[in-house]
Amino acid sequence: MTEDSFQGFSKKTLPFLKNLAKNNDKVWFETHKQDYIDHVRTLLRLLVDALAPSMLKIDPGFDTDPKGVAVSRIHKDVRFSKDKSPYRVRQWIAFRHRTEDWQTRPTFYMGIGPDGCRYGMGFYQATPAVMKAVRARIQARPTEFLTAVKAMKKAGFLIQGDAYARPKIPDGLPTEMQEWFQRKTAYYIQELATDDAFYTKALVGKLKKGFQAAAPLYRFLAELSPI
């Protein structure tokens, strides 16, 4: 595949996911499986191929195999979930490091679902030790951190993540630094309009631009040794 293989999502992509949310059972899915392949899975794989060269410039260690972990699976693991619906109605691509401890490293991602599209960068589930190391680095290198966060905010990303009930925040920190002391884990996200560009290869350019804006903060976080 080439970078030009992705020509945008199909007009049937989001309707399929909306219908799956209403009919999340094996009988319906098997009847519409080819729609999933044609309008969701194949297009997500093509999008990974289109983004891979620019993402590998950010980090050569990314796993960019579109038939591997870079594209979500449709089947859910319901063994430990109260929700036993068998299929994921939200599908995603992710550029993460090829290591067993990838959950503790920052990741780039984009997801589509019945409610639209969003993308961003951050930790999937940082451990307390990782977040402690991140906070120490933020305090040790504040100028570098604030410059990277400023680029994120300028590009339209907002910080999210589960918050502590009683966070311990050192006195005198700027708001952008306080946000990382308030959260158990942290990631940046923004909604991506499902406008005309969503259905053309212009979407690739939008994602590249956003991911490039997030690259300095990614590198700031990714330089931390695995913990």
ROVO-43226 format. One line per 2 residues: number of its first residue (from 1); for each residue x, z, y of N, C-alpha, C. Coordinates in steps of 0.001 Angstrom, whole numbers. Layout:
NUM	X,Z,Y,X,Z,Y,X,Z,Y; ...
END
This chain:
1	837,0,-1198,0,0,0,877,0,1256; 340,-516,2350,1063,-540,3617,339,338,4626
3	1007,546,5779,398,1357,6831,-889,727,7346; -1032,-595,7178,-2214,-1287,7697,-3365,-1342,6701
5	-3181,-746,5508,-4238,-826,4495,-5482,-50,4905; -5294,1060,5619,-6444,1845,6062,-7064,1194,7291
7	-8332,855,7191,-9037,188,8283,-10189,1039,8821; -10097,2347,8576,-11146,3245,9039,-12052,3675,7908
9	-12825,4711,8177,-13796,5157,7184,-14989,4215,7164; -15736,4279,6086,-16920,3447,5916,-18118,4096,6605
11	-19068,3287,6966,-20322,3817,7517,-21084,4626,6463; -20634,4534,5212,-21289,5274,4129,-20544,6562,3767
13	-19385,6804,4411,-18585,7976,4055,-19317,9281,4347; -19690,9500,5591,-20349,10754,5959,-21743,10883,5346
15	-22547,9795,5296,-23840,9904,4612,-23704,10329,3151; -22660,9846,2472,-22461,10269,1087,-22250,11779,1015
17	-21389,12318,1897,-21108,13756,1866,-22338,14579,2243; -23148,14071,3163,-24397,14757,3519,-25350,14776,2336
19	-25447,13667,1637,-26332,13605,467,-25807,14469,-668; -24483,14537,-810,-23904,15399,-1835,-24225,16861,-1552
21	-24215,17247,-282,-24543,18630,85,-25980,18981,-302; -26850,17992,-275,-28255,18214,-625,-28499,18100,-2126
23	-27597,17424,-2813,-27806,17145,-4237,-26530,17463,-5018; -26082,18698,-4887,-24797,19072,-5475,-24971,19439,-6949
25	-25163,18409,-7773,-25308,18605,-9204,-24743,17399,-9940; -24472,17582,-11215,-23784,16563,-11997,-24598,15288,-12141
27	-25891,15404,-12326,-26726,14219,-12535,-26666,13310,-11313; -26832,13892,-10114,-26806,13071,-8891,-25418,12477,-8682
29	-24395,13294,-8877,-23041,12798,-8613,-22671,11658,-9555; -22963,11797,-10831,-22611,10748,-11775,-23314,9442,-11426
31	-24521,9540,-10894,-25255,8341,-10482,-24598,7677,-9281; -23944,8481,-8413,-23353,7981,-7168,-21830,8082,-7167
33	-21231,8192,-8341,-19786,8375,-8427,-19010,7218,-7812; -19494,6003,-7999,-18780,4863,-7438,-18782,4889,-5918
35	-19857,5415,-5323,-19889,5572,-3864,-18803,6543,-3418; -18625,7622,-4177,-17565,8576,-3859,-16202,7891,-3921
37	-15959,7127,-4970,-14676,6447,-5127,-14444,5449,-3995; -15458,4647,-3692,-15299,3567,-2716,-15244,4059,-1276
39	-16058,5053,-936,-16245,5425,465,-15593,6755,862; -15053,7467,-124,-14381,8741,189,-12959,8748,-375
41	-12833,8829,-1696,-11509,9022,-2293,-10526,7900,-1963; -10947,6669,-2141,-10040,5546,-1878,-9592,5518,-426
43	-10518,5777,492,-10183,5726,1912,-9266,6880,2313; -9462,8057,1731,-8556,9173,2009,-7146,8866,1509
45	-7058,8246,350,-5737,7880,-175,-5059,6846,714; -5820,5884,1203,-5253,4885,2102,-4804,5519,3415
47	-5550,6522,3871,-5177,7208,5109,-3869,7970,4925; -3682,8607,3791,-2418,9289,3507,-1267,8289,3536
49	-1456,7139,2905,-419,6104,2910,-86,5660,4340; -1122,5530,5164,-907,5067,6538,-157,6087,7376
51	-389,7368,7122,238,8423,7909,1595,8854,7364; 1852,8572,6106,3037,9104,5436,4353,8824,6169
53	4624,7594,6627,5922,7365,7288,6153,8257,8502; 5129,8434,9340,5299,9270,10531,5379,10749,10158
55	4669,11166,9101,4712,12566,8698,6058,12914,8072; 6670,11972,7357,7978,12231,6762,9071,12325,7813
57	8834,11767,8984,9776,11938,10091,9700,13367,10636; 8518,13960,10553,8362,15352,10974,9025,16284,9965
59	8804,16001,8673,9411,16809,7613,9584,15943,6362; 10823,15571,6027,11062,14756,4832,10649,15448,3536
61	10365,16745,3605,9985,17487,2410,8505,17448,2093; 7706,16756,2898,6270,16690,2637,5972,15926,1348
63	4954,16391,639,4426,15656,-511,3408,14665,20; 3691,13374,-99,2812,12340,446,2214,11468,-654
65	2170,11977,-1876,1577,11224,-2986,57,11233,-2846; -578,10091,-2535,-2027,10086,-2319,-2830,10371,-3581
67	-2200,10254,-4735,-2892,10558,-5987,-2542,11953,-6491; -1813,12691,-5671,-1448,14060,-6024,-2168,15064,-5154
69	-1407,16037,-4633,-2019,17136,-3888,-2348,16770,-2445; -1933,15584,-1989,-2186,15219,-596,-3661,14929,-323
71	-4427,14671,-1364,-5869,14398,-1218,-6634,15398,-2072; -7698,15958,-1513,-8483,16967,-2223,-9186,16382,-3446
73	-9467,17230,-4393,-10252,16865,-5560,-11728,17099,-5266; -12577,16332,-5892,-14015,16480,-5664,-14579,17684,-6424
75	-13966,18015,-7557,-14472,19127,-8368,-13977,20466,-7836; -14877,21431,-7745,-14536,22776,-7308,-14126,23642,-8495
77	-13313,24639,-8234,-13017,25675,-9212,-14008,26809,-8953; -15013,26907,-9803,-16102,27867,-9559,-15956,29128,-10400
79	-14819,29294,-11062,-14666,30445,-11964,-14832,31779,-11252; -14333,31870,-10024,-14366,33146,-9306,-15221,33062,-8038
81	-16132,32118,-8011,-16968,31900,-6827,-18433,32207,-7131; -19104,32809,-6156,-20540,33038,-6300,-21313,31727,-6198
83	-20770,30804,-5429,-21386,29489,-5279,-20940,28613,-6455; -21843,28316,-7350,-21505,27568,-8555,-21781,26064,-8427
85	-22052,25583,-7223,-22214,24146,-7051,-20900,23471,-7425; -20940,22404,-8207,-19714,21894,-8831,-18811,21020,-7965
87	-19300,20547,-6796,-18517,19571,-6039,-18237,20043,-4618; -17072,19652,-4107,-16704,19960,-2728,-17391,18955,-1804
89	-18176,19454,-875,-18825,18545,71,-17919,18262,1264; -16863,19044,1393,-15856,18781,2431,-14584,18300,1752
91	-14123,17135,2122,-12937,16532,1541,-11824,16500,2583; -10576,16495,2128,-9486,16598,3081,-8226,15910,2585
93	-7338,15673,3536,-5960,15314,3214,-5079,16415,3787; -3919,16624,3175,-3001,17664,3660,-1569,17224,3418
95	-734,17463,4415,691,17221,4278,1361,18581,4218; 1789,18928,3017,2395,20236,2800,3726,20058,2083
97	4556,21078,2156,5904,21005,1601,5853,21028,74; 6777,20297,-548,6822,20231,-2001,7512,21467,-2578
99	6893,22613,-2428,7426,23850,-2975,6289,24652,-3572; 6619,25534,-4500,5583,26334,-5140,4945,27328,-4172
101	5678,27717,-3142,5150,28693,-2188,4571,28015,-949; 3984,26826,-1123,3505,26060,29,2461,26813,832
103	1710,27733,210,683,28475,955,1266,29309,2079; 2536,29670,1972,3172,30498,2995,3843,29661,4074
105	3738,28346,3970,4342,27447,4945,3256,26752,5765; 3557,26334,6975,2563,25600,7763,2271,24239,7135
107	1041,23766,7338,551,22531,6739,-220,21732,7778; -103,20412,7716,-947,19532,8520,-2148,19119,7670
109	-3314,19013,8282,-4501,18685,7497,-5532,17942,8341; -6426,17237,7653,-7603,16625,8257,-8723,16682,7238
111	-9903,17121,7660,-11025,17236,6749,-12256,16524,7263; -13029,15966,6336,-14313,15346,6676,-15398,16009,5845
113	-16589,16113,6430,-17698,16722,5727,-19011,16376,6382; -20098,16956,5902,-21412,16679,6479,-21493,16984,7974
115	-20635,17908,8437,-20650,18315,9848,-19636,17544,10685; -18979,16528,10120,-18058,15733,10910,-16623,15830,10445
117	-15702,15733,11396,-14272,15633,11085,-13482,16581,11979; -12475,17212,11423,-11564,18053,12212,-10167,17984,11597
119	-9176,18296,12412,-7810,18249,11912,-6950,19256,12653; -5751,19495,12133,-4907,20475,12787,-3655,20801,11988
121	-3082,21972,12281,-1836,22409,11648,-1791,23922,11671; -1281,24498,10612,-1115,25943,10571,-986,26436,9149
123	-1150,27739,8974,-1015,28349,7659,-2340,28321,6906; -2262,27948,5641,-3450,28019,4788,-3798,29477,4510
125	-2790,30236,4149,-3014,31660,3874,-1677,32387,3933; -1226,32671,5135,71,33329,5296,15,34763,4777
127	1089,35187,4138,1181,36567,3675,1502,37477,4862; 1243,38780,4742,1633,39705,5815,3120,39616,6143
129	3966,39410,5122,5408,39316,5366,5754,38087,6195; 5082,36970,5911,5326,35749,6678,4899,35941,8123
131	3723,36524,8338,3242,36719,9704,4129,37696,10462; 4660,38695,9772,5584,39633,10420,6842,38889,10878
133	7334,37984,10027,8515,37205,10385,8224,36256,11537; 7040,35679,11537,6632,34783,12627,6602,35544,13944
135	6014,36714,13941,5914,37500,15179,7293,37901,15690; 8191,38231,14772,9558,38572,15182,10229,37369,15833
137	10023,36190,15278,10621,34985,15855,10003,34673,17215; 8687,34859,17343,8028,34613,18629,8635,35494,19720
139	8861,36767,19406,9431,37673,20388,10904,37356,20674; 11606,36845,19676,13025,36540,19854,13249,35227,20589
141	12295,34286,20448,12458,32958,21048,11190,32577,21809; 10800,33346,22809,9518,33137,23492,9415,31797,24218
143	10486,31349,24838,10418,30099,25604,10129,28914,24687; 10833,28857,23568,10616,27775,22604,9192,27810,22062
145	8723,29010,21742,7371,29160,21205,6317,28738,22225; 6417,29220,23447,5419,28923,24469,5401,27437,24820
147	6550,26804,24810,6608,25359,25061,5867,24596,23968; 6068,25018,22713,5396,24361,21590,3898,24583,21637
149	3470,25797,21970,2040,26092,22044,1388,25338,23198; 2103,25208,24308,1578,24453,25447,1285,23010,25048
151	2160,22407,24245,1938,21040,23771,706,20972,22881; 504,21996,22062,-683,22044,21203,-1960,22095,22033
153	-1969,22973,23019,-3173,23130,23840,-3442,21889,24680; -2386,21262,25172,-2543,20041,25954,-3165,18942,25103
155	-2855,18943,23809,-3399,17940,22895,-4819,18273,22442; -5321,19452,22820,-6706,19797,22504,-6906,20735,21336
157	-5830,21290,20791,-5959,22185,19641,-6280,23616,20087; -7089,24301,19280,-7451,25690,19521,-7010,26533,18332
159	-6548,27737,18615,-6086,28609,17551,-7268,29318,16891; -7185,29462,15562,-8184,30199,14802,-7482,30989,13705
161	-8249,31816,13001,-7694,32627,11922,-8342,33993,11892; -8432,34593,10708,-9044,35906,10564,-8313,36934,11412
163	-9092,37761,12125,-8511,38724,13060,-8472,40137,12466; -7486,40910,12910,-7436,42331,12560,-8510,43083,13342
165	-9045,44138,12740,-10019,44974,13439,-9338,45744,14570; -8105,46193,14333,-7341,46942,15336,-5916,46392,15400
167	-5738,45268,16025,-4398,44668,16082,-3431,45502,16906; -2161,45481,16504,-1114,46173,17245,-359,45131,18068
169	-593,45121,19373,-29,44105,20254,953,44765,21218; 2197,44356,21204,3172,44927,22160,2743,44678,23602
171	3098,45577,24466,2734,45445,25879,3451,44261,26531; 2762,43635,27476,3379,42632,28321,3490,41231,27751
173	2867,40977,26599,2963,39638,26011,1979,38676,26669; 2374,37413,26883,1420,36403,27354,300,36220,26332
175	-829,35724,26777,-1987,35541,25901,-1642,34710,24677; -874,33629,24878,-536,32739,23765,261,33453,22673
177	1014,34478,23056,1763,35246,22070,883,36328,21452; 24,36931,22263,-878,37951,21747,-1740,37418,20608
179	-2144,36147,20717,-3029,35567,19705,-2425,35634,18307; -1111,35593,18218,-457,35649,16908,-293,37076,16398
181	-495,38054,17270,-493,39451,16850,-1904,39921,16480; -2897,39166,16879,-4283,39531,16620,-4792,39050,15268
183	-4055,38126,14631,-4571,37450,13440,-3757,37741,12181; -4487,37790,11058,-3845,37971,9756,-3157,36693,9308
185	-3718,35564,9691,-3134,34250,9489,-3582,33390,10656; -2926,32276,10887,-3247,31499,12083,-3085,30007,11830
187	-3954,29245,12469,-3864,27780,12407,-4533,27208,13648; -4158,25976,13969,-4725,25280,15115,-5615,24142,14624
189	-6704,23922,15338,-7687,22953,14875,-8388,22309,16058; -8867,21098,15867,-9749,20492,16853,-10694,19520,16168
191	-11872,19398,16767,-12858,18442,16262,-12397,17027,16600; -12663,16098,15704,-12322,14703,15918,-13620,13906,15940
193	-13900,13272,17049,-15166,12563,17207,-15326,11470,16152; -16520,11397,15585,-16814,10319,14641,-17411,9146,15424
195	-16605,8670,16381,-17033,7558,17225,-16558,6247,16603; -16540,5188,17386,-16165,3876,16848,-14786,3896,16204
197	-13834,4652,16804,-12471,4691,16281,-12414,5275,14874; -13351,6136,14529,-13398,6748,13205,-13544,5688,12120
199	-14128,4566,12485,-14399,3498,11526,-13430,2328,11656; -12302,2551,12315,-11285,1514,12452,-9917,2138,12220
201	-8879,1289,12179,-7526,1803,11991,-7013,2555,13210; -7786,2537,14307,-7409,3324,15482,-7375,4814,15161
203	-8082,5228,14131,-8064,6636,13729,-6655,7075,13360; -5891,6186,12747,-4511,6513,12372,-3701,6871,13613
205	-3855,6083,14668,-3132,6363,15908,-3522,7696,16512; -4807,8025,16470,-5267,9315,16996,-4620,10470,16233
207	-4629,10377,14915,-4065,11453,14105,-2558,11561,14299; -1876,10436,14351,-431,10465,14592,-117,11171,15903
209	-851,10829,16946,-596,11417,18260,-800,12931,18227; -1886,13372,17592,-2146,14807,17503,-1113,15531,16668
211	-748,14951,15524,242,15583,14662,1616,15632,15333; 1956,14605,16086,3232,14618,16799,3264,15711,17856
213	2116,15958,18500,2048,17047,19474,2233,18397,18804; 1809,18498,17541,1929,19756,16798,3296,19924,16146
215	4102,18872,16124,5382,18916,15406,6336,20005,15903; 6498,20213,17230,7421,21276,17664,7029,22664,17153
217	5736,22974,17171,5318,24281,16664,5481,24339,15155; 5191,23230,14477,5400,23187,13033,6853,23524,12702
219	7785,22885,13400,9201,23118,13121,9606,24557,13443; 9041,25100,14512,9310,26491,14877,8900,27417,13733
221	7751,27145,13125,7239,27982,12047,7924,27685,10726; 8205,26393,10476,8738,25998,9174,10196,26393,8985
223	10904,26672,10062,12316,27057,9950,12483,28433,9316; 11419,29200,9259,11498,30513,8641,11795,30362,7162
225	12657,31196,6636,12961,31161,5202,11753,31635,4412; 11489,31050,3230,10388,31527,2397,10533,33006,2115
227	9373,33706,2128,9397,35158,1942,8523,35529,746
END
